[in-house]
Amino acid sequence: MIRLLSIATTAVLASSLFVAGYGKTANSAENNSANSPIKIGAAVSDTGKFAIEGHSTKHGYEMWADEVNARGGIDVAGTKHKVQIIYYDDQSEPETAIKLIQRLISEDKVDFLFGPYSSGLTIATSAIAAKYKKIMFAGAAAANSVFDHKNKYVFSPLSLTSSYTTSGLDALKAKGVKTIAVMHSDDAPMTDIKNATVKQAEAMGLKVVSVQTVPADATDITGAMRQMQAKHPDVFVEAGTTLMGLLATRTMRDIGWAPTYVLMVQAPTEATFVKQLGAATAQGIMAPTQWVPTENLKDKYFGTAKDYFNAYVKKYGSNPSYLPAGASAAGLSLQLAIEKAGSLDTEKVRQALIHLKANTFYGPISYTGPGDPSGLTGANINRKMLTIQLDEKGNQVVVAPLDIAEAPIRPLKAWNAR
């Protein structure tokens, strides 16, 4: 197993790989003959702690590729080019992801890049993309830190992690909650979410009674959970992967702790969460989400949000979370920018992305450029987050923001009352 590196270390490694002699690669798009495919490289997690989210992300990229190829490809100045996505398993490891992105650029000579799940892996790999002046779509990364490094080649249609828990906390504040406890894994993206959650909670007048940090690959979090349980918070916020959310839910059940409200930042949006736990155990848990199929959203490529949902279920046999939708939206963004630029030239496509304004099945998409007042580059800062709660059947129901809620927030049932 390759050793997990810190974000700072991976950034240094990314630079050293470039300097160490892999050499510059000519833009393969410049050498594309008529009708040759547009090559896109993707290092996503098929194994490791991000495997669940990695599979969802890859499915989203595949959904877009199938859709665009069924239409004959991307129109580049009157010539249709189909897309070819080259995938590698980054094993949820920064070192591996860095090497694979290097391989995709230097050996596979891809035209564009699709990023991995996880903001940490994206920060590490996007450093190489910037060195080679390759556009990378972070189809499954949303930490503010992805976009504040002045990297003008990374873009993402996702909402920022700084807003993940905002609508949920607003709605819970309206319910009269007074106290919260937060547990987060020790990786950079989840630490960002923890920091934003604590800051927002305190600004709302909520008391943060406990903050617990656990290893991202932890298999026993009983100690941290018992410390929070002893503080009797009204709300328990968990920031971690789907695996962490599964572990936290099982631990709550095992120790007999049923906080009045539970908000998890990832796990409940994935179909595997309900599949593994059962609807009776999963019911009542809340989560922020980037997208739901009931939103009134539409484009001429995927149709409505519900059309996308149905097509995904038909292809993969399970309900999509926001991750595949976001990954497909990343592909659609690239497609629209190429068609607007009428070229595969990186700089022309990058400029088209900066000026892109599109309404899609995923929602409105526009990207900040260098010098934006937000201080972020390549971010879709106007995308708003929703909050869902799982009902008795394990279905996702929008409960926040309150002005578009499909149902009121319900308190969590005691474990022996399910």
C-alpha positions as CSV (number, residue, x, y, z in Angstrom):
1,M,0.0,0.0,0.0
2,I,1.4,3.4,-0.9
3,R,1.8,5.7,2.0
4,L,-0.8,8.5,2.3
5,L,0.8,11.9,2.0
6,S,-0.2,15.3,3.3
7,I,-1.6,17.9,0.9
8,A,1.6,19.9,1.2
9,T,3.8,16.9,0.5
10,T,1.7,15.9,-2.6
11,A,2.0,19.4,-4.0
12,V,5.8,19.2,-3.7
13,L,5.8,15.8,-5.3
14,A,3.7,17.0,-8.1
15,S,6.2,19.8,-8.8
16,S,9.2,17.4,-8.5
17,L,7.6,15.0,-11.0
18,F,7.4,17.7,-13.5
19,V,10.9,18.9,-12.9
20,A,12.3,15.4,-12.8
21,G,12.3,15.1,-16.5
22,Y,9.0,13.8,-17.7
23,G,9.2,16.7,-20.1
24,K,6.5,18.9,-21.7
25,T,4.0,17.2,-23.9
26,A,2.6,18.8,-27.0
27,N,-1.1,19.4,-27.0
28,S,-2.4,16.2,-28.6
29,A,-5.5,18.1,-29.7
30,E,-3.3,20.0,-32.1
31,N,-2.5,16.7,-33.8
32,N,-6.0,15.4,-34.0
33,S,-7.1,14.6,-37.5
34,A,-10.7,15.1,-38.6
35,N,-13.1,12.8,-36.7
36,S,-10.4,11.5,-34.4
37,P,-11.6,11.2,-30.7
38,I,-11.0,13.8,-28.1
39,K,-9.0,12.0,-25.4
40,I,-9.8,12.7,-21.8
41,G,-7.8,11.2,-18.9
42,A,-9.4,10.3,-15.6
43,A,-7.8,9.0,-12.5
44,V,-10.6,8.0,-10.1
45,S,-10.8,5.7,-7.1
46,D,-11.9,2.1,-7.9
47,T,-10.4,0.8,-4.7
48,G,-9.5,2.3,-1.3
49,K,-11.5,4.5,1.1
50,F,-12.9,6.6,-1.7
51,A,-14.1,3.7,-3.8
52,I,-17.9,4.3,-3.3
53,E,-17.6,7.9,-4.3
54,G,-15.1,7.1,-7.0
55,H,-17.6,4.7,-8.7
56,S,-20.3,7.3,-8.6
57,T,-18.0,9.9,-10.1
58,K,-16.9,7.5,-12.9
59,H,-20.5,6.7,-13.7
60,G,-21.2,10.4,-14.1
61,Y,-18.3,10.8,-16.6
62,E,-19.6,7.7,-18.4
63,M,-23.1,9.1,-18.6
64,W,-21.9,12.2,-20.3
65,A,-19.6,10.4,-22.7
66,D,-22.4,8.0,-23.7
67,E,-24.8,11.0,-24.3
68,V,-22.4,13.1,-26.3
69,N,-21.2,10.1,-28.4
70,A,-24.7,9.0,-29.1
71,R,-25.2,12.4,-30.7
72,G,-22.1,11.9,-32.9
73,G,-19.6,13.7,-30.6
74,I,-18.7,17.3,-29.9
75,D,-19.0,19.8,-32.7
76,V,-15.6,21.4,-33.2
77,A,-16.0,24.1,-35.8
78,G,-18.3,22.0,-37.9
79,T,-16.5,18.6,-37.4
80,K,-17.9,16.1,-34.9
81,H,-15.4,14.4,-32.6
82,K,-16.4,11.6,-30.3
83,V,-14.9,11.5,-26.8
84,Q,-12.7,8.7,-25.4
85,I,-12.1,8.6,-21.7
86,I,-9.0,6.7,-20.4
87,Y,-9.5,5.6,-16.8
88,Y,-7.0,4.5,-14.2
89,D,-7.6,3.5,-10.5
90,D,-5.8,6.0,-8.2
91,Q,-6.5,3.6,-5.3
92,S,-7.6,6.6,-3.2
93,E,-3.9,7.5,-2.8
94,P,-2.3,10.9,-3.6
95,E,1.0,9.4,-4.7
96,T,-0.8,7.0,-7.1
97,A,-3.1,9.8,-8.5
98,I,-0.1,12.0,-9.2
99,K,1.7,9.3,-11.1
100,L,-1.4,8.4,-13.1
101,I,-2.1,12.0,-14.1
102,Q,1.5,12.3,-15.2
103,R,1.1,9.1,-17.3
104,L,-2.2,10.4,-18.9
105,I,-0.4,13.5,-20.0
106,S,3.0,12.2,-21.0
107,E,2.2,8.7,-22.3
108,D,-1.5,8.7,-23.2
109,K,-1.3,12.3,-24.5
110,V,-4.8,13.3,-23.4
111,D,-6.4,16.6,-24.4
112,F,-8.2,17.2,-21.2
113,L,-8.4,15.8,-17.7
114,F,-11.3,14.7,-15.4
115,G,-10.4,14.9,-11.7
116,P,-10.8,12.3,-9.0
117,Y,-13.2,12.2,-6.1
118,S,-11.8,14.2,-3.1
119,S,-10.6,17.7,-2.9
120,G,-7.3,16.5,-1.5
121,L,-6.5,14.3,-4.5
122,T,-7.7,17.1,-6.8
123,I,-5.3,19.6,-5.2
124,A,-2.4,17.2,-5.6
125,T,-3.1,16.3,-9.3
126,S,-4.2,19.7,-10.5
127,A,-0.7,21.0,-9.8
128,I,0.5,18.8,-12.6
129,A,-2.4,19.9,-14.9
130,A,-1.4,23.5,-14.3
131,K,2.3,22.8,-15.1
132,Y,1.3,21.2,-18.4
133,K,-1.4,23.8,-19.1
134,K,-4.1,21.1,-19.2
135,I,-7.6,21.9,-18.2
136,M,-8.8,19.6,-15.4
137,F,-12.4,19.3,-14.4
138,A,-12.8,18.6,-10.7
139,G,-16.1,16.8,-11.2
140,A,-16.1,15.6,-7.6
141,A,-14.2,18.2,-5.6
142,A,-15.6,21.2,-3.9
143,A,-13.3,22.5,-1.1
144,N,-12.6,26.2,-1.4
145,S,-8.9,25.3,-1.2
146,V,-9.1,23.7,-4.6
147,F,-9.8,27.1,-6.2
148,D,-7.8,29.5,-4.1
149,H,-4.3,28.4,-5.3
150,K,-4.5,30.7,-8.4
151,N,-4.6,27.6,-10.6
152,K,-6.4,28.8,-13.7
153,Y,-6.7,25.4,-15.3
154,V,-9.0,23.7,-12.7
155,F,-12.8,24.0,-12.9
156,S,-15.7,22.5,-11.0
157,P,-19.5,22.9,-11.3
158,L,-20.0,21.9,-7.7
159,S,-21.0,24.2,-4.8
160,L,-18.2,25.0,-2.4
161,T,-17.7,23.1,0.8
162,S,-18.0,26.3,2.8
163,S,-21.7,26.3,2.0
164,Y,-22.4,22.5,2.6
165,T,-24.1,22.8,6.0
166,T,-25.6,26.3,5.6
167,S,-29.2,25.4,4.6
168,G,-29.4,22.6,7.0
169,L,-28.2,24.7,10.0
170,D,-30.5,27.5,9.0
171,A,-33.5,25.1,9.0
172,L,-32.5,23.5,12.3
173,K,-32.0,26.9,13.9
174,A,-35.6,27.7,12.9
175,K,-36.6,24.4,14.7
176,G,-35.2,25.8,17.9
177,V,-32.0,23.8,18.3
178,K,-29.4,25.3,20.7
179,T,-26.3,23.1,20.6
180,I,-24.3,21.0,18.1
181,A,-21.4,18.6,18.1
182,V,-19.1,18.0,15.1
183,M,-17.0,15.0,14.2
184,H,-14.8,15.2,11.1
185,S,-12.1,13.0,9.5
186,D,-8.6,14.5,9.5
187,D,-8.3,15.2,5.8
188,A,-8.3,18.7,4.3
189,P,-11.7,18.8,2.7
190,M,-13.6,17.5,5.8
191,T,-11.5,19.9,8.0
192,D,-12.7,22.7,5.7
193,I,-16.3,21.6,6.2
194,K,-15.8,21.4,10.0
195,N,-14.3,24.9,10.1
196,A,-17.1,26.4,8.0
197,T,-19.8,24.5,10.1
198,V,-18.4,25.7,13.4
199,K,-18.1,29.3,12.2
200,Q,-21.6,29.4,10.8
201,A,-23.1,27.7,13.9
202,E,-21.5,30.2,16.2
203,A,-22.6,33.1,14.0
204,M,-26.2,31.8,14.3
205,G,-25.9,31.7,18.1
206,L,-25.6,28.0,18.4
207,K,-23.3,26.5,21.0
208,V,-20.7,24.1,19.7
209,V,-20.3,21.7,22.6
210,S,-17.8,19.2,21.1
211,V,-15.5,18.9,18.1
212,Q,-13.9,15.5,17.5
213,T,-11.3,14.6,14.9
214,V,-10.8,11.0,13.7
215,P,-8.5,9.4,11.2
216,A,-10.0,9.3,7.7
217,D,-9.4,5.5,7.6
218,A,-10.7,4.9,11.2
219,T,-12.5,1.6,11.9
220,D,-13.4,2.4,15.5
221,I,-14.7,5.8,16.5
222,T,-16.5,4.7,19.7
223,G,-14.4,7.0,21.9
224,A,-15.1,10.1,19.9
225,M,-18.8,9.3,19.7
226,R,-19.2,8.7,23.4
227,Q,-17.5,12.1,24.2
228,M,-20.1,13.8,22.0
229,Q,-22.9,11.7,23.5
230,A,-21.9,12.9,26.9
231,K,-22.5,16.5,25.9
232,H,-26.1,15.9,24.8
233,P,-26.1,18.1,21.6
234,D,-29.3,18.8,19.8
235,V,-27.5,18.2,16.5
236,F,-24.7,15.9,15.5
237,V,-22.8,16.9,12.3
238,E,-20.5,14.3,10.7
239,A,-18.0,15.2,8.0
240,G,-16.5,12.3,6.3
241,T,-16.8,9.8,3.5
242,T,-19.6,7.4,2.9
243,L,-17.6,4.7,4.8
244,M,-17.3,7.1,7.7
245,G,-21.0,7.9,7.7
246,L,-21.8,4.2,7.8
247,L,-19.4,3.7,10.7
248,A,-20.9,6.6,12.6
249,T,-24.4,5.4,12.1
250,R,-23.6,1.9,13.3
251,T,-21.7,3.3,16.3
252,M,-24.6,5.5,17.3
253,R,-26.9,2.5,17.2
254,D,-24.5,0.3,19.1
255,I,-24.0,2.8,21.9
256,G,-27.7,3.7,22.0
257,W,-27.2,7.4,21.0
258,A,-30.0,9.0,19.0
259,P,-29.4,12.8,18.8
260,T,-32.5,14.8,18.0
261,Y,-31.0,15.6,14.6
262,V,-28.1,14.1,12.6
263,L,-26.5,15.8,9.6
264,M,-23.9,13.9,7.6
265,V,-22.1,15.6,4.7
266,Q,-21.9,12.7,2.2
267,A,-23.1,9.2,3.2
268,P,-26.9,9.6,3.0
269,T,-26.8,10.8,-0.6
270,E,-25.3,7.5,-1.7
271,A,-27.7,4.6,-2.5
272,T,-25.3,2.2,-0.8
273,F,-25.9,3.9,2.6
274,V,-29.5,2.8,2.7
275,K,-28.7,-0.5,1.0
276,Q,-26.1,-1.5,3.7
277,L,-28.0,-0.1,6.7
278,G,-31.6,-0.7,5.7
279,A,-34.2,2.0,5.6
280,A,-35.2,1.6,9.2
281,T,-31.7,2.4,10.4
282,A,-31.0,5.2,7.9
283,Q,-34.3,7.0,8.2
284,G,-34.2,10.5,9.7
285,I,-30.6,11.2,8.8
286,M,-30.0,14.4,6.9
287,A,-27.4,15.4,4.4
288,P,-26.4,18.4,2.2
289,T,-26.7,17.7,-1.5
290,Q,-25.7,19.4,-4.7
291,W,-28.6,18.1,-6.7
292,V,-31.9,16.3,-6.5
293,P,-34.0,14.9,-9.4
294,T,-37.1,16.8,-8.3
295,E,-35.6,20.2,-9.1
296,N,-37.1,22.1,-12.1
297,L,-34.0,21.9,-14.2
298,K,-33.5,21.1,-17.9
299,D,-31.2,21.3,-20.9
300,K,-31.3,20.0,-24.4
301,Y,-28.7,17.3,-23.8
302,F,-29.9,15.3,-20.8
303,G,-33.4,16.7,-20.6
304,T,-34.8,17.3,-17.2
305,A,-33.2,16.4,-13.8
306,K,-35.7,13.6,-13.6
307,D,-34.8,12.4,-17.1
308,Y,-31.2,12.2,-16.0
309,F,-32.2,10.3,-12.9
310,N,-34.2,7.8,-14.9
311,A,-31.4,7.3,-17.4
312,Y,-29.0,6.6,-14.6
313,V,-31.2,4.1,-12.9
314,K,-31.7,2.3,-16.3
315,K,-28.0,2.1,-16.9
316,Y,-26.7,1.3,-13.4
317,G,-29.7,-0.1,-11.5
318,S,-29.5,2.3,-8.5
319,N,-30.4,5.8,-7.7
320,P,-27.8,8.5,-8.4
321,S,-26.4,10.8,-5.7
322,Y,-25.3,14.3,-6.7
323,L,-21.8,12.9,-7.5
324,P,-22.6,11.4,-10.9
325,A,-24.8,14.4,-11.8
326,G,-21.9,16.7,-10.9
327,A,-19.4,14.7,-12.9
328,S,-21.8,14.7,-15.9
329,A,-22.2,18.4,-15.5
330,A,-18.4,18.8,-15.7
331,G,-18.3,16.9,-19.0
332,L,-21.2,19.0,-20.3
333,S,-19.3,22.2,-19.3
334,L,-16.3,21.0,-21.3
335,Q,-18.5,20.2,-24.3
336,L,-20.2,23.6,-24.3
337,A,-16.8,25.4,-23.9
338,I,-15.2,23.4,-26.8
339,E,-18.2,24.1,-29.0
340,K,-18.2,27.8,-28.1
341,A,-14.5,28.1,-28.7
342,G,-14.8,26.1,-32.0
343,S,-11.4,24.7,-31.1
344,L,-9.6,22.1,-28.9
345,D,-6.9,24.7,-28.1
346,T,-6.5,24.8,-24.3
347,E,-6.4,28.5,-24.0
348,K,-9.4,29.1,-26.2
349,V,-11.4,26.5,-24.3
350,R,-10.3,28.0,-21.0
351,Q,-11.4,31.4,-22.0
352,A,-14.8,30.0,-23.2
353,L,-15.2,28.3,-19.8
354,I,-14.6,31.6,-18.0
355,H,-17.4,33.2,-20.0
356,L,-19.7,30.2,-19.9
357,K,-23.2,30.8,-18.6
358,A,-25.5,27.7,-19.0
359,N,-28.7,26.4,-17.5
360,T,-28.4,22.6,-17.3
361,F,-30.1,19.5,-15.8
362,Y,-27.7,20.0,-12.9
363,G,-28.5,23.7,-12.4
364,P,-26.9,27.0,-13.4
365,I,-23.2,26.8,-14.3
366,S,-20.8,29.7,-14.6
367,Y,-17.1,29.9,-13.5
368,T,-15.0,32.5,-11.8
369,G,-12.0,33.7,-13.6
370,P,-8.6,35.1,-12.4
371,G,-9.1,38.2,-10.4
372,D,-12.7,37.4,-9.4
373,P,-13.7,39.3,-6.2
374,S,-14.3,36.0,-4.4
375,G,-10.6,35.2,-4.7
376,L,-11.4,31.9,-6.3
377,T,-10.7,30.7,-9.8
378,G,-12.7,28.1,-11.7
379,A,-15.5,27.8,-9.1
380,N,-19.2,27.8,-9.7
381,I,-19.9,30.1,-6.7
382,N,-23.6,30.7,-7.6
383,R,-24.7,27.1,-7.2
384,K,-26.8,26.7,-4.0
385,M,-26.8,23.7,-1.7
386,L,-29.9,21.8,-0.7
387,T,-30.5,19.6,2.4
388,I,-32.3,16.2,2.2
389,Q,-33.6,13.9,4.9
390,L,-34.1,10.1,4.4
391,D,-37.7,9.0,5.0
392,E,-39.0,5.7,6.2
393,K,-38.5,4.1,2.8
394,G,-35.0,5.5,2.5
395,N,-36.0,8.1,-0.1
396,Q,-34.4,11.5,-0.1
397,V,-36.8,14.3,0.7
398,V,-35.7,18.0,0.4
399,V,-36.1,19.7,3.8
400,A,-34.0,22.9,3.2
401,P,-33.9,25.7,2.2
402,L,-37.3,26.1,3.8
403,D,-38.8,28.0,0.8
404,I,-38.4,24.9,-1.4
405,A,-38.7,22.2,1.2
406,E,-40.8,19.2,0.2
407,A,-41.5,18.3,3.9
408,P,-40.6,19.5,7.4
409,I,-37.5,18.2,9.2
410,R,-38.4,15.3,11.5
411,P,-36.5,14.4,14.7
412,L,-34.5,11.2,14.8
413,K,-36.4,8.2,16.3
414,A,-35.0,6.3,19.2
415,W,-33.3,3.1,17.9
416,N,-35.7,0.9,19.8
417,A,-38.7,2.7,18.2
418,R,-37.8,1.7,14.7
